[in-house]
Each structure stands twice: as C-alpha cells, then as structure tokens.
Amino acid sequence: MNYKPYRPLKAIGYSFLIWAIGFAWGTVVFMTPTLSEITTIEHISKMPAITIPLLIAYLLLIPYISKRYLENAVDKIAEATALGVIFLAINALLDLVMYLTIYDQDYYAYLSIWLSYALLLILPLSIGKRMQN
C-alpha cells in the first residue's frame, strides 16, 4: 500500500481550506457579542455557536472535497484513507497551535472537537468506499 497521496499539495490545500473556514467562522462568532455569549453545553461544546454550524458544514464540505479529490484516483479507498489522515493531521496540528497557545487550555475536553476530528477521518474514507464500488 502506498501511503503517499497521489496529489499531496491538493490534499494539503484542502486541509488548510477546511481549517480556514472554521477559523473564519470562529472569528465571526468571537466578534459578534450575541453569538459569543451563547452558553457552553457541558461536556459537549464550549462554543456551540461555533461548533454546531461547523459540524453541519463539515457534513457537506468534506464529502464534496473528497469527491473532487478522488475523482481520478485509481485506488480510491487507499487515497481516501490518506486524505482523511492528512485532513486530521493538519487540522489537529493547527488547532493545537492556535488553541493551546492563544485560547483556553480545556479545548480538548469537549466532545465536539473529537467529533469533528472523527468526521475529518471517516467522511473521506466513506466517500472513497462508495466511489470504489
């Protein structure tokens, strides 16, 4: 099995796009007093005004990006696995840099971040399996 994606720069670019959309929406929420004052959902989401719309956006965006990325791949399942790992690795790294250095240290104590990471890994693979069959 080849672990290198067939279009690594495109995969990395898509990863940055996914993260940038989340960052931009987070900035909008922080700049809007009524959105930033929405209370925490204990153990689920620290900032529900950010996480709930982003989880919905992930459910739409990641399959779309995955389909575009995988359309010309020969082994779609292997490429989808590599794509999901790249999505997860880059987003987790950028989150780690941003949230552990700038924001609160309890960011990873909420379920929503782990759910978003699971979507980054699982959605490309499910699209790849569907496209392979």
N, C-alpha and C positions, 0 to 999 in steps of 0.2 A: 504494500500500500504506500502510495506517495503522500507524504504529509505536507508537501509544499502546494499551496493553492495554485491553480493554473493562471490566475490573474491576481497576483498578490497586491499590486498597487490599487486596483479597483476594490478589492476586499477591504483594504485599509481605509480607502477613501469613504466607502460606505459606512465603516465603523465610526469614523470621525463625524460623518453626517448624522448618524443616529445619536451620538453623544451631543453634538452641537444643537440638535433640536431640543433635547432635554435641557441642556444648559440655557438655551434661549427662553424656553417656557419657564424655567425656574427663575430666571431674571425678571420676566414679566410678573410672575407671582410675587416676588420679593418687592418689586416696585409698586405694586397695587395694594394699598393698605387693607381693603376689604378681603382680598384673596389671602394675604399673608396672615390675617387674623383668624382664619378658619382653624378650629381646634384640632389637636392631634387625635388620631384614632389609636388608642393604646395598643401597643404591640403590632399594629398593622401598618400605620403610616404616620410619620412625624409631620409631613406636609401634604395632606390629602389633596389640596388644590394643585399640587404638582404631580403627585404620583398617579392619581386616578386618571386624569387626561392622558398622561404619558403611557400608562399601561394600555389604554384603548388605542392610542396612536401606534404603539408597538405591534398590536394585533393586526393593524392594517399595513404599516410601513415595512416591517421585517419580511412578511411573505412577498410583498411586491418587489422589494430589493432582491430577495433571494431568487425569485423567478427570473428577474432580469440578469442576475449574475450567472445563474445556472443554465440559461437557455442554450448555450453552445458547449457545455461541458460534456465530456464523454461519459465519465463515471459520476453521475450526479449525486449519488449518496456520499461518496468519498469527498467530493468537492463541497457538498453541503455541510459535512462534518467539519472540514477545515474552515469553512466560512463561519460557522457558529462559534468555533473556538476563537477565531480572530475577533469576531464581534464581542465575545465575552472578555477576552484578554484586554483588548484596547479600552473598552468601556470600564472595566473594573480598575484598570491602571489609572485612567483619567479621573474616575471617581475617587480613587484613593488619594491622588494628588490634590484634588480640589477639596474634598470633604474632610479629610483628616488633617489638612494643613490650614484651611480657612474657616470651615464651619465646625459644627458640633462634633464631638467625638463619638456620640451614640448613634450615628447614622446607620451603621450595620446591625443595630439591634431591632430593626423593624422588618416585618415580613415583606413589605412592598419592594424593597431593594433586591431581596433574594428572588422574588417572583419575576422581577424584570430581568435579572441575570439568567434565570431559567428560560424565559422567553427568548433571550438572545441566543441561547444554545439550542433549544429544542425546535423553534419555528423553522430555521433554515433546514434542519435535518428532516422535518416532516414534509417540507416542500420538496426537498430533494428526493425523498422516497416516493412521493406522489408523482413527480415528474419522471422518475426512472421507470415506474410501472406504466 
